[in-house]
Amino acid sequence: YEETEFYGNHHDYIGHHQERAQGVRIMTVFVYLNDVEEGGGTHFHNLNITVLPKRGRALLWPSVKDKKPNSKDSRTHHEALPVIKGIKYAANAWIHQRDFKTPYAQKCT
């Protein structure tokens, strides 16, 4: 993300993935790859938590409820706040309920 860039409020759960071989995204892993001079945090609206970017800091959050793994956990709606000064590099990975690589390789996602 460059200065002024952001990603609006969203959720990593995708309901129609229930019908796919890999199932829904159950967890998100998000890693900050650099320090940001100002801004660029990850804000969770329903939890009223903002995590500021710091190189090597990793976030892990659920997209589903423990006892209902096909139900979205609405607490983890989040957004990438605008970068005010500097640039933000980050990486994310989504963990699905079941094997993702095999159906993806077979173009069945």
C-alpha positions, 0 to 999 in steps of 0.5 A: 500500500502506498500513501493514501491507499487502503482496503475498506471494511470487509470479511475474509469469509466467503459463504459460497465456498461452502459448496466448494471442495476446499470449504470456507476460509476458517482463519487468516494469517496476516504478516507485516513485512516492514515498519510504516512511518504513519498509518496503515493499521488493521482495524477490527470494527466490531472489536474496536481494535487497531493493530499498527504495522510493525515489521515481523508482526503477525496477526491470526484471526478466525473467520468462522465460529468454533462450534459452527465452522460454516458460520461467519464470525462477524466480530472479525470484519476488518479494514486496512486503514490508509497509509499516511506516510511511507509504504506498507508491505504485507502478506496474507494466507487463508486457511481453508477447512479442507485441502485447497491445493488439489482442487485448485490444481484441478481447476475445481475451486 
